[in-house]
Structures are given as structure tokens and as C-alpha cells.
């Protein structure tokens, strides 16, 4: 298994380790619910160094990004980030990702850990405009410091005014005495905070400084288990569950990142335009259980007559709501908010209702 610069620290701290996307990663430390609530109410630190980072440079950088991603990067100013996806040529999604406009003619793509090799091959094979591509995934570390107290803790370690960085914006500056750290007001928890990108040599300096600075706030390391429950409470999609090579962004409710701008001829544009105009045969919806139980990935979804109408893609017991929540693909007529559906759990049909996200307000 691959490791991150923090793997030995996780093990020394007694984390429950497990393979994830080919990496030896911490799943939990003190328990998923405790870690989840630490982030919701205070501040926690996620090691997300397993994520992939690709640089796109040169005069044709924007043309390349416009050709392979669904969102419109032409409107992205320097210092801003954008959520987008790589559509494939069959109506599905290669991966969902973030695009950072770093400098003129220079962008950073942040991709999912499990898709680094696939995404890199996709980018290289679809680079018909001669953009300069660089895979820096193995040379970049990343920490996500999340929670309502994250800004207070991090401000002690940087001269950068963190309050001046809006959501989905970033700056590059000094942090904990380390140069050229990307400080990004993004995250996957809905609890506020920042993501930091930095060189491997600075990893332990930054880790130690954050945990020392956060002692008064009770800062804790957080595993991937709570990362999953936190993102699900916000209704954020997870690639491999809610998105994959067979799910289109239109089906997944990601029409808002699928921009049919003039001159933007991205992969499979015509098919996605047709889907947006004519409709799709399934839609991703969010639901809350009215009955006691926990929905899980792969469970069937039925209507009141017990006809199978879809499948659960993500599900958990919400630590904040203390009820079962989930997402799944259903026939379009059942995706409307307020619709009653049933989740098939161990031979029982548990009543649920389609709701708007986020679950955690």
C-alpha cells in the first residue's frame, strides 16, 4: 500500500488503519460519531494527501481544461476554485474534481485518490491542444482543517488574512514558517475551514504546528469514516458511490456544473445537451428514513406497491439528525421532494421521504 507523509503518525496515534484507494489510511481514531461531532462543533484535521494533483500550464492550458471538463473554466478568475467533472464519451463521469486558477496560463486540477492513474491517462490521451501537463500527486501533501473553529486556529500560523479568502477561493502564502503553501477555503464537510497544499518536506512541520496551535480548541485528527458521514449530511457526492463511469452529471443533479457555453466543445457535449433537453431515465435523490434503520450502498428502493424503482448509492446513520439518511438513483417521477419511497433493508421495507440537501442545516 502507498503511504502519506503522515502514515506513521496515524499509526502512532492508534488510528484504525485500512486500505483506501491503494493507500494505508486512517479510518477512525476515537470513533466516527465523536470525530464527526468534533468537526461539526469544533475543529478536526483530515490527512487527504492521497488526493491527486495535476498542473496544467502554457498558452493552451485553458483550451485543454475547456475540452475535458464540464464546467466553464473561462469565467474562473485567478485565485478562485471551481467544482467540475470529466465527462466520458459514454454519458458517464471519469471523475469529479476541483480546478484552481493559479496564475495566468497555469491551473491546478485536484482529483480523487482512487482515480489518479485513470484521470492522468484520460488527460494525456485527450490533450489534443498541446497543453503542458504535470502529475505532482506524489510530491504534494494535503491537510483539510475543518470546523467552525478552524479559522481561529489556522490564523495563528499565517500572516495571510484568512477572513479575506471567500468560499472557493485561495491564496498562496507562508504557513507555519513554510513558503508556497496553497491555503484554500474549500472542504468536503460543510462545517467550514481550509485545505492546505504543500511540499512533502514541510509536512511534519505543518502537522505539528496545527496541533500545537489547536490545543485550546481541542483539535483532533479525523479519519475517513467521519469524512464520509460529514459529506453525506451535506448531500455531497462520492465518486465510486454516487458518481461513476455510468452516471451522467445530468442524472446526478450536476447540471449546474455542466455548462453548454458557446465554443466549449467538451467530451460528449451533444449527449449531455440531449439529456438536459429531453430528460433522463433516473435521477439522484436524497432521502431521510421515517422508520428506524440504516440505509446502505446497494440496497434496493421500492414504491408503495413494492415495485423496485431504484438503488441506494450512499447511506448512513446521521450523527447530527440521529436518523437514517441516504442518496440513491430512482425513476424521475419518484425524485420529487416530499415523495414517499421505501428502502429494502434485510427483508423489510423501511419508509422514507425524498428531501432537499443539505440534511445538516
C-alpha positions in Angstrom: 0.0 0.0 0.0 1.0 3.6 -0.6 1.6 5.9 2.3 1.3 9.6 3.0 3.8 11.7 5.0 1.6 11.2 8.0 1.0 7.5 7.9 3.5 6.8 10.8 1.8 9.5 12.9 -1.6 7.9 12.4 -0.3 4.5 13.4 1.4 6.0 16.5 -1.8 7.8 17.5 -3.6 4.4 17.4 -5.8 5.1 14.4 -7.7 2.2 12.9 -6.0 1.8 9.5 -7.3 0.4 6.3 -6.6 0.4 2.6 -8.3 3.1 0.7 -7.6 3.9 -3.0 -4.4 2.0 -2.7 -3.2 4.0 0.4 -2.9 2.9 4.0 -5.3 5.5 5.5 -6.8 6.2 9.0 -10.5 5.2 9.1 -11.1 6.3 12.7 -9.3 7.3 15.9 -11.8 7.8 18.7 -14.9 6.7 16.8 -16.8 8.1 13.8 -19.5 9.8 15.8 -17.1 11.5 18.2 -14.9 12.6 15.3 -17.9 13.8 13.3 -19.2 16.0 16.1 -15.7 17.3 16.7 -15.7 18.7 13.2 -19.3 20.0 13.4 -18.8 21.8 16.7 -15.0 22.5 16.8 -12.1 21.7 14.6 -10.6 18.5 13.2 -7.7 17.6 10.8 -8.0 15.2 7.9 -5.0 13.8 6.1 -6.0 14.0 2.4 -2.5 13.6 1.0 -3.8 10.7 -1.1 -5.6 13.0 -3.4 -4.2 13.7 -6.8 -2.8 17.0 -8.2 -2.2 17.7 -11.8 -0.7 21.0 -13.1 -1.9 22.3 -16.5 0.3 25.0 -17.9 1.0 27.1 -21.0 -0.9 29.1 -23.6 -3.2 26.2 -24.3 -4.0 25.4 -20.6 -7.5 26.9 -20.6 -8.3 25.4 -24.0 -7.4 21.9 -22.6 -9.5 22.4 -19.5 -12.5 23.6 -21.5 -12.2 20.5 -23.7 -12.1 17.9 -20.9 -14.3 19.4 -18.1 -18.0 20.1 -17.9 -17.9 23.5 -16.1 -16.9 26.7 -17.8 -13.4 27.5 -16.6 -13.2 30.6 -18.8 -15.1 32.5 -16.2 -12.7 31.4 -13.4 -10.6 34.3 -12.1 -7.1 33.8 -10.7 -7.4 32.9 -7.0 -10.7 31.0 -7.5 -11.6 27.3 -7.5 -14.4 25.5 -9.4 -16.1 22.2 -8.9 -16.4 20.3 -12.2 -16.2 16.8 -13.7 -14.5 14.9 -16.6 -17.4 13.6 -18.7 -16.5 10.4 -20.6 -17.6 9.5 -24.1 -20.4 7.2 -23.0 -22.5 9.7 -21.0 -20.8 8.9 -17.7 -18.2 10.6 -15.5 -14.5 9.8 -15.4 -14.1 11.7 -12.2 -15.3 14.8 -10.3 -12.6 17.3 -9.4 -11.6 20.9 -8.4 -10.0 23.3 -10.8 -7.8 26.1 -9.3 -6.8 29.1 -11.5 -3.4 29.5 -10.0 -1.7 32.0 -12.3 -2.1 33.2 -15.9 -1.8 30.1 -18.1 -1.5 27.9 -15.0 -4.2 25.7 -13.4 -4.2 23.0 -10.7 -6.6 20.0 -11.0 -7.3 18.1 -7.8 -8.7 14.7 -8.5 -9.9 11.7 -6.4 -7.2 9.4 -5.0 -8.7 6.2 -6.5 -8.8 7.8 -9.9 -5.3 9.3 -10.2 -3.9 6.8 -12.8 -7.2 6.7 -14.7 -7.5 10.5 -14.7 -3.9 11.1 -15.7 -4.3 8.7 -18.7 -7.5 10.4 -19.7 -5.9 13.8 -19.6 -2.8 12.7 -21.5 -4.9 10.9 -24.2 -7.3 13.9 -24.6 -4.6 16.6 -24.7 -5.1 17.5 -28.3 -4.1 21.1 -27.9 -0.6 20.7 -26.6 -1.1 21.9 -23.0 1.8 21.2 -20.6 0.7 18.6 -18.1 2.5 17.6 -14.9 1.4 15.0 -12.4 2.6 16.2 -9.0 0.5 13.8 -6.9 3.5 12.1 -5.3 5.2 15.4 -4.5 2.2 17.1 -2.8 0.8 16.7 0.6 -2.6 18.0 1.7 -4.4 18.5 5.0 -8.1 19.6 5.4 -8.6 21.5 8.7 -12.4 21.7 9.1 -14.9 23.0 11.5 -16.2 26.3 12.9 -13.0 26.9 14.9 -10.6 26.1 12.1 -10.1 29.7 11.0 -9.2 30.8 14.6 -6.6 28.0 14.9 -5.1 28.5 11.5 -4.8 32.3 11.7 -2.3 31.9 14.5 0.1 30.3 12.0 0.0 32.6 9.0 0.3 36.3 8.2 -2.4 35.8 5.4 -5.7 37.2 6.5 -7.9 34.1 6.3 -11.1 36.1 6.8 -10.4 37.8 3.4 -10.5 34.5 1.5 -14.1 33.8 0.3 -15.6 30.4 -0.2 -14.0 28.5 -3.1 -11.1 31.0 -3.2 -7.4 30.5 -2.3 -4.1 32.2 -1.8 -0.5 31.0 -1.8 1.5 32.2 1.1 3.5 31.4 4.2 2.1 29.0 6.7 3.8 27.8 9.9 7.0 29.2 8.5 6.7 27.2 5.3 6.7 29.0 1.9 4.4 28.5 -1.0 1.5 26.8 0.8 -1.8 26.9 -1.0 -4.5 28.0 1.5 -7.9 27.1 0.1 -11.3 27.9 1.5 -12.8 24.6 0.4 -13.7 21.4 2.0 -15.9 18.3 1.9 -17.6 18.6 5.3 -19.9 21.6 5.2 -18.5 22.8 8.5 -16.2 25.5 7.2 -12.4 25.5 7.2 -9.5 25.3 4.8 -7.5 22.9 2.8 -3.7 23.3 2.7 -1.4 22.0 -0.1 2.3 21.9 0.5 5.6 20.1 -0.3 6.3 16.8 1.4 9.4 18.2 3.2 7.1 20.6 5.1 4.6 18.0 6.1 5.5 17.3 9.7 6.3 21.0 10.4 2.8 22.0 9.4 1.2 19.0 11.1 2.9 19.7 14.4 2.2 23.4 14.2 -1.5 22.9 13.6 -2.0 20.5 16.5 0.0 22.8 18.9 -2.0 25.8 17.8 -5.3 24.0 18.1 -4.8 22.6 21.7 -7.1 25.3 23.3 -9.9 24.3 20.9 -9.5 20.6 21.5 -8.3 19.9 17.9 -8.3 16.2 16.9 -7.2 14.1 13.9 -10.2 12.8 12.0 -10.4 9.6 9.9 -12.0 8.9 6.6 -15.1 7.3 8.3 -16.2 10.7 9.6 -15.3 12.4 6.4 -17.9 10.1 4.7 -20.6 10.8 7.2 -19.9 14.6 7.1 -20.1 14.8 3.3 -23.3 12.7 3.2 -25.0 15.0 5.7 -24.3 17.8 3.2 -25.5 15.8 0.2 -22.1 15.9 -1.4 -21.5 13.1 -4.0 -18.7 10.5 -3.6 -17.1 9.1 -6.7 -17.5 5.3 -6.8 -20.8 5.5 -4.9 -23.0 8.3 -6.3 -20.9 9.0 -9.4 -19.1 6.6 -11.7 -18.4 5.8 -15.3 -22.1 5.0 -15.9 -23.8 8.0 -14.2 -24.2 11.2 -16.2 -23.8 14.7 -14.5 -27.4 15.4 -15.6 -28.7 12.3 -13.8 -26.6 13.1 -10.7 -28.1 16.6 -10.4 -24.9 18.2 -11.6 -26.5 20.2 -14.4 -25.2 23.3 -12.6 -21.6 22.3 -13.4 -22.4 21.3 -16.9 -22.2 24.5 -19.0 -23.0 24.5 -22.7 -21.2 27.7 -23.3 -20.5 28.9 -26.9 -17.3 27.4 -28.2 -16.9 25.0 -25.3 -16.9 21.6 -27.1 -16.2 19.3 -24.2 -16.3 15.5 -24.3 -19.8 14.1 -25.1 -21.4 17.6 -25.0 -24.1 16.7 -27.5 -25.3 13.7 -25.5 -25.4 15.7 -22.3 -27.3 18.5 -24.0 -29.8 16.0 -25.3 -30.3 14.6 -21.7 -30.8 18.1 -20.3 -33.4 18.9 -23.0 -35.2 15.5 -23.2 -34.8 14.3 -19.7 -33.2 11.2 -18.2 -34.5 7.8 -17.0 -33.2 8.1 -13.4 -32.3 10.9 -11.0 -30.2 11.1 -7.9 -32.3 12.0 -4.9 -31.7 12.4 -1.2 -33.9 10.8 1.4 -34.5 10.5 5.2 -35.8 7.4 6.8 -39.1 7.7 8.7 -38.6 4.2 10.1 -35.7 3.1 12.2 -32.8 1.6 10.3 -29.7 2.4 8.3 -29.7 2.5 4.5 -26.5 1.2 2.8 -25.0 1.3 -0.6 -26.6 -1.2 -2.9 -29.9 -1.5 -1.0 -33.0 -1.5 -3.3 -35.5 1.3 -3.3 -39.2 0.4 -3.8 -42.5 2.3 -4.3 -45.7 1.7 -2.1 -46.6 -1.3 -4.3 -43.2 -2.9 -3.7 -42.0 -2.2 -7.3 -38.2 -1.7 -7.5 -37.7 1.9 -8.6 -34.0 2.4 -7.8 -31.0 1.7 -5.7 -29.2 3.4 -2.7 -25.8 4.7 -3.6 -24.8 6.2 -0.2 -26.3 5.8 3.3 -25.6 6.1 6.9 -27.0 6.9 10.4 -26.7 10.7 10.6 -24.8 11.6 13.8 -26.5 15.1 13.9 -30.1 14.1 12.9 -29.9 10.7 14.6 -31.8 9.1 11.7 -31.0 7.1 8.6 -30.2 9.3 5.6 -29.0 8.5 2.1 -28.9 9.1 -1.6 -29.9 6.9 -4.5 -31.0 6.8 -8.1 -34.7 6.5 -8.7 -37.1 6.8 -11.6 -37.6 10.6 -12.2 -41.2 10.6 -11.1 -40.1 9.5 -7.6 -37.2 12.1 -7.2 -39.5 15.0 -6.3 -39.1 16.4 -2.8 -41.8 15.0 -0.5 -42.3 11.7 -2.3 -42.6 8.6 -0.2 -40.3 5.8 -1.0 -39.2 2.6 0.7 -35.7 1.3 1.4 -35.5 -2.5 1.4 -33.4 -3.4 4.5 -33.0 -7.1 5.3 -36.4 -8.1 4.0 -38.2 -5.1 5.5 -39.5 -2.1 3.6 -38.5 1.0 5.6 -40.5 4.1 4.9 -38.5 7.1 3.7 -39.1 10.6 2.2 -37.3 12.4 -0.6 -35.8 15.6 0.9 -33.6 18.5 -0.1 -30.0 18.6 0.9 -28.1 19.5 3.0 -29.5 17.3 5.7 -27.5 19.2 8.3 -28.5 22.8 8.1 
